């Protein structure tokens, strides 16, 4: 398994490096400070929620694929089958957490006393 993961991780790092190398900016990004709660939620919390969602979904899908690989190569071995079942359960929890991440701005807004109907949707 280690022989499989090392080239895969190196390939993914190479793809990510090439993807970000083409998008280099020459001018510094402008920084705007949020002045009210609406801007804080829409400019800070919504991007964090989107990032959490996609990161957790990608990791969950990779976990499910790994569990499927374990299950297919188990050849009846109960240890690998039980490990695959546990990984699928953890991936399901990851998907639920990813779906709940879109509610994160609403929770933070309600903690700070912002009305629920005034919170912008992400």
C-alpha positions in Angstrom: 0.0 0.0 0.0 2.9 2.4 0.8 4.2 1.8 -2.7 0.9 3.0 -4.1 0.4 6.0 -1.9 3.9 7.6 -2.4 3.6 8.0 -6.2 0.0 9.1 -5.9 0.8 11.8 -3.4 3.7 13.0 -5.5 1.5 13.1 -8.6 -1.2 15.1 -6.8 1.4 17.6 -5.5 2.7 18.0 -9.0 -0.8 18.7 -10.4 -1.5 21.2 -7.6 1.8 23.0 -8.2 1.1 23.3 -11.9 -2.4 24.5 -11.3 -1.3 27.2 -8.9 1.8 28.2 -10.9 -0.3 29.5 -13.8 -2.4 31.7 -11.5 0.4 33.8 -10.1 -0.5 37.4 -9.5 1.9 40.3 -10.1 0.0 42.9 -8.1 -0.7 42.4 -4.4 -4.3 41.5 -3.5 -6.4 44.3 -2.0 -7.5 43.7 1.6 -10.8 45.1 2.7 -11.9 45.0 6.3 -15.4 44.0 7.1 -17.3 46.8 8.7 -20.6 45.1 9.7 -21.9 41.6 10.5 -23.2 41.0 7.0 -19.8 41.6 5.5 -18.1 39.3 8.1 -20.5 36.5 7.3 -20.4 36.8 3.5 -16.7 37.7 3.1 -15.1 35.5 5.8 -17.4 32.7 7.0 -19.0 31.7 3.6 -15.6 31.1 1.9 -14.5 29.0 5.0 -17.7 27.0 4.8 -17.3 26.4 1.1 -13.7 25.3 1.6 -14.6 23.0 4.4 -17.4 21.5 2.3 -15.2 20.7 -0.7 -12.2 19.5 1.4 -14.3 17.1 3.4 -16.2 15.8 0.3 -12.9 15.1 -1.5 -11.4 13.4 1.5 -14.6 11.3 2.0 -14.6 10.2 -1.6 -11.0 9.2 -1.4 -11.7 7.3 1.8 -14.6 5.4 0.1 -12.4 4.5 -2.8 -9.7 3.2 -0.4 -12.3 1.2 1.5 -13.6 -0.3 -1.8 -10.0 -1.2 -2.7 -9.5 -2.9 0.7 -12.8 -4.7 0.4 -12.0 -6.0 -3.1 -8.5 -7.2 -2.1 -9.6 -8.7 1.2 -10.2 -12.1 -0.3 -12.4 -13.1 2.6 -10.0 -11.8 5.3 -12.1 -10.5 8.1 -9.5 -8.0 9.3 -9.5 -6.1 5.9 -13.3 -6.3 5.6 -13.8 -4.9 9.0 -11.3 -2.1 8.3 -13.1 -1.3 5.1 -16.4 -1.1 6.9 -14.9 1.3 9.5 -13.5 3.5 6.8 -16.9 3.7 5.0 -18.5 4.6 8.3 -15.9 7.4 8.9 -16.4 8.6 5.3 -20.2 8.8 5.9 -19.5 10.9 9.0 -17.2 13.1 6.9 -20.0 13.6 4.4 -22.5 14.6 7.1 -20.0 17.0 8.6 -19.4 18.5 5.1 -23.1 19.0 4.6 -23.3 20.6 8.0 -20.5 23.0 7.2 -22.9 25.1 5.1 -24.8 25.8 8.3 -21.7 27.1 10.0 -22.3 30.8 9.0 -25.8 30.6 10.4 -24.7 29.2 13.7 -22.0 31.9 14.1 -24.5 34.6 13.1 -27.0 33.3 15.6 -24.3 33.2 18.4 -23.6 36.9 17.7 -27.3 37.8 17.8 -27.7 38.4 14.1 -31.3 37.6 12.9 -31.6 34.4 10.9 -33.5 36.0 8.1 -30.7 38.6 7.6 -27.9 36.1 7.3 -26.8 35.9 3.7 -26.8 32.5 2.1 -23.5 31.1 1.0 
